[in-house]
Amino acid sequence: MSLTILHVADIKLDPYSGMGRIAYFWKKAFEEAGHQFIHLGKENVVTKHPSEFPGKAFKIFKEKFGKKKPDVILAHEPVSGKFIGTNIPIALFSHGIEQREWNLRNTYYKKFHDEVSLRSKVLFPIWRLRNCNKGLRKANLLLLSNKEDQNYAIEKFKRCIDDITIFRNGVKEDFLTQSDLNTENKECIIGFSATWIKRKGTGLIIEASKKLLRDRIPVRWLLFGTVFPKEDILKEFPEELHPNIEIVPTFNSDEEKKLYEKCDIFILPSFFEGQSLALLQGMAAGLCCVTSDNCAQIDLIQHRVNGLLFKTGDYIDLSTQIELAIKNPKFRKKLGENARESVIDRRWSVVSKEVVNQIEKIA
């Protein structure tokens, strides 16, 4: 039976972005299965602030689907609550439960972030978290991105595990092609791919780079996809490190694989993630990945088996794990090989079909 799926999220379908890439491949999988996939997002919902999106999206929904309703609404967590009560099955998808991130940001990881303003403390829970939490409580299906989120939904929102699926993100197929990484005598290149913001652990990278410098461990840094200009980021590092840091604020799809291939080690020191595409790409590229021990990182990485984990927020442990990888090239190579092998079944066509199967069950 052909279904009509309404996908609602404040994003653009884009195979070259983060959330946009995931949605792009979901759309492709639904259409290949014979279903109609209608996206309601940035392309057709004009807003001045993200707080306007749920209301405006719901208004368009009522105008366009007054008579013929979709079979399932596939709603991003921040908009999901607005669509509860439509008598249409709701599948909520989350790229990291926002209430959980908000709590961590304001408690355990507070010292690593900028101070949250009083205005944000009052308004953010109202315009953002209220819709998230309503959807998490009442949606027919929760598509979550890691086990920590699953446990949180069960405990905080009293959800049944049978109503939760941990979906898998995919990797670009060309990344899975075997490529020889140079482990001979040379300075190791450490790669990082994310917007240069504190949640991604940028402060830890800076402190780890200083420690490695003090310990006279020769490394080079390749920071790509940072968005912010090179000059702004370099200011945060000691001047003596600047010659060893390459920054690529943006890159296109053709450049992505080449950037990963330049690296020997990939790091993801984030305080909170959903299920990082950057980490998955690093694993698929056969790199030794060093990640913080939270969220989907601990679902994907087994310490000293297919990567290295460090204690979240601990730059000394981060630098220790990097040093371990640098000084043991054969071990580093083996971890990279195991990382690639552990994501070999994550082609986008495979993982997106798994989401289609879950949505078909609630239609």
Solvent accessible surface area in square Angstrom, and as a share of the most:
residue,aa,sasa,rsa
1,M,192,0.86
2,S,78,0.51
3,L,6,0.03
4,T,19,0.11
5,I,0,0.00
6,L,1,0.01
7,H,0,0.00
8,V,0,0.00
9,A,0,0.00
10,D,36,0.19
11,I,15,0.08
12,K,117,0.49
13,L,42,0.21
14,D,45,0.23
15,P,38,0.24
16,Y,142,0.54
17,S,46,0.30
18,G,39,0.37
19,M,78,0.35
20,G,3,0.03
21,R,15,0.05
22,I,6,0.03
23,A,2,0.02
24,Y,78,0.30
25,F,41,0.17
26,W,2,0.01
27,K,56,0.24
28,K,98,0.42
29,A,9,0.07
30,F,0,0.00
31,E,81,0.36
32,E,125,0.56
33,A,38,0.30
34,G,46,0.44
35,H,14,0.06
36,Q,98,0.43
37,F,11,0.04
38,I,52,0.27
39,H,22,0.10
40,L,7,0.03
41,G,0,0.00
42,K,99,0.42
43,E,94,0.42
44,N,62,0.32
45,V,5,0.03
46,V,122,0.70
47,T,39,0.23
48,K,195,0.83
49,H,81,0.36
50,P,60,0.38
51,S,42,0.27
52,E,58,0.26
53,F,5,0.02
54,P,12,0.08
55,G,35,0.34
56,K,87,0.37
57,A,0,0.00
58,F,39,0.16
59,K,126,0.53
60,I,36,0.18
61,F,10,0.04
62,K,116,0.49
63,E,120,0.54
64,K,137,0.58
65,F,24,0.10
66,G,54,0.52
67,K,205,0.87
68,K,157,0.67
69,K,104,0.44
70,P,5,0.03
71,D,55,0.29
72,V,0,0.00
73,I,0,0.00
74,L,0,0.00
75,A,0,0.00
76,H,17,0.08
77,E,1,0.01
78,P,12,0.08
79,V,3,0.02
80,S,0,0.00
81,G,1,0.01
82,K,83,0.35
83,F,0,0.00
84,I,32,0.16
85,G,69,0.66
86,T,17,0.10
87,N,149,0.76
88,I,12,0.06
89,P,35,0.22
90,I,5,0.02
91,A,0,0.00
92,L,0,0.00
93,F,3,0.01
94,S,0,0.00
95,H,38,0.17
96,G,7,0.07
97,I,0,0.00
98,E,31,0.14
99,Q,26,0.12
100,R,25,0.09
101,E,27,0.12
102,W,34,0.12
103,N,60,0.31
104,L,33,0.16
105,R,65,0.24
106,N,38,0.19
107,T,83,0.48
108,Y,170,0.64
109,Y,36,0.14
110,K,97,0.41
111,K,166,0.70
112,F,57,0.24
113,H,20,0.09
114,D,97,0.50
115,E,123,0.55
116,V,24,0.14
117,S,60,0.39
118,L,138,0.69
119,R,181,0.66
120,S,45,0.29
121,K,82,0.35
122,V,81,0.46
123,L,69,0.34
124,F,46,0.19
125,P,43,0.27
126,I,83,0.42
127,W,70,0.24
128,R,53,0.19
129,L,3,0.01
130,R,159,0.58
131,N,28,0.14
132,C,0,0.00
133,N,19,0.10
134,K,83,0.35
135,G,0,0.00
136,L,0,0.00
137,R,124,0.45
138,K,125,0.53
139,A,1,0.01
140,N,79,0.40
141,L,9,0.04
142,L,0,0.00
143,L,0,0.00
144,L,0,0.00
145,S,1,0.01
146,N,0,0.00
147,K,116,0.49
148,E,51,0.23
149,D,0,0.00
150,Q,29,0.13
151,N,89,0.45
152,Y,39,0.15
153,A,0,0.00
154,I,60,0.31
155,E,130,0.58
156,K,88,0.37
157,F,10,0.04
158,K,166,0.70
159,R,26,0.09
160,C,67,0.40
161,I,98,0.50
162,D,121,0.63
163,D,50,0.26
164,I,15,0.08
165,T,32,0.18
166,I,54,0.27
167,F,6,0.02
168,R,57,0.21
169,N,2,0.01
170,G,1,0.01
171,V,1,0.00
172,K,39,0.17
173,E,107,0.48
174,D,69,0.36
175,F,2,0.01
176,L,15,0.07
177,T,86,0.50
178,Q,117,0.52
179,S,32,0.21
180,D,137,0.71
181,L,38,0.19
182,N,77,0.40
183,T,35,0.20
184,E,128,0.58
185,N,157,0.81
186,K,91,0.39
187,E,68,0.30
188,C,5,0.03
189,I,37,0.19
190,I,0,0.00
191,G,0,0.00
192,F,1,0.00
193,S,12,0.08
194,A,15,0.12
195,T,47,0.28
196,W,16,0.05
197,I,64,0.32
198,K,96,0.41
199,R,58,0.21
200,K,30,0.13
201,G,0,0.00
202,T,5,0.03
203,G,38,0.36
204,L,7,0.03
205,I,0,0.00
206,I,16,0.08
207,E,61,0.28
208,A,0,0.00
209,S,1,0.01
210,K,61,0.26
211,K,41,0.17
212,L,1,0.00
213,L,65,0.32
214,R,148,0.54
215,D,64,0.33
216,R,216,0.79
217,I,17,0.09
218,P,78,0.49
219,V,9,0.05
220,R,89,0.33
221,W,3,0.01
222,L,2,0.01
223,L,0,0.00
224,F,0,0.00
225,G,16,0.16
226,T,0,0.00
227,V,89,0.51
228,F,89,0.37
229,P,63,0.40
230,K,88,0.37
231,E,109,0.49
232,D,68,0.35
233,I,1,0.01
234,L,24,0.12
235,K,157,0.66
236,E,80,0.36
237,F,9,0.04
238,P,33,0.21
239,E,141,0.63
240,E,121,0.54
241,L,6,0.03
242,H,51,0.23
243,P,100,0.63
244,N,38,0.20
245,I,9,0.05
246,E,76,0.34
247,I,13,0.06
248,V,32,0.19
249,P,41,0.26
250,T,99,0.58
251,F,64,0.27
252,N,84,0.43
253,S,31,0.20
254,D,119,0.62
255,E,75,0.34
256,E,9,0.04
257,K,46,0.19
258,K,134,0.57
259,L,15,0.08
260,Y,2,0.01
261,E,69,0.31
262,K,92,0.39
263,C,2,0.01
264,D,9,0.05
265,I,0,0.00
266,F,0,0.00
267,I,0,0.00
268,L,2,0.01
269,P,0,0.00
270,S,0,0.00
271,F,5,0.02
272,F,11,0.05
273,E,11,0.05
274,G,6,0.06
275,Q,15,0.07
276,S,11,0.07
277,L,25,0.13
278,A,20,0.16
279,L,0,0.00
280,L,0,0.00
281,Q,2,0.01
282,G,0,0.00
283,M,1,0.00
284,A,0,0.00
285,A,7,0.05
286,G,3,0.03
287,L,0,0.00
288,C,1,0.01
289,C,0,0.00
290,V,0,0.00
291,T,0,0.00
292,S,0,0.00
293,D,57,0.30
294,N,9,0.05
295,C,1,0.01
296,A,1,0.01
297,Q,1,0.01
298,I,73,0.37
299,D,58,0.30
300,L,18,0.09
301,I,3,0.02
302,Q,117,0.52
303,H,75,0.34
304,R,132,0.48
305,V,74,0.42
306,N,7,0.04
307,G,0,0.00
308,L,0,0.00
309,L,31,0.15
310,F,3,0.01
311,K,132,0.56
312,T,20,0.11
313,G,13,0.12
314,D,50,0.26
315,Y,62,0.24
316,I,88,0.45
317,D,36,0.19
318,L,0,0.00
319,S,1,0.01
320,T,69,0.40
321,Q,20,0.09
322,I,0,0.00
323,E,40,0.18
324,L,39,0.19
325,A,0,0.00
326,I,25,0.12
327,K,122,0.51
328,N,57,0.29
329,P,49,0.31
330,K,178,0.76
331,F,59,0.25
332,R,13,0.05
333,K,90,0.38
334,K,109,0.46
335,L,2,0.01
336,G,1,0.01
337,E,68,0.30
338,N,43,0.22
339,A,0,0.00
340,R,17,0.06
341,E,115,0.52
342,S,54,0.35
343,V,1,0.01
344,I,64,0.32
345,D,73,0.38
346,R,25,0.09
347,R,78,0.29
348,W,12,0.04
349,S,79,0.51
350,V,67,0.38
351,V,0,0.00
352,S,1,0.01
353,K,86,0.36
354,E,62,0.28
355,V,2,0.01
356,V,0,0.00
357,N,58,0.30
358,Q,44,0.19
359,I,0,0.00
360,E,68,0.30
361,K,150,0.63
362,I,43,0.22
363,A,58,0.45
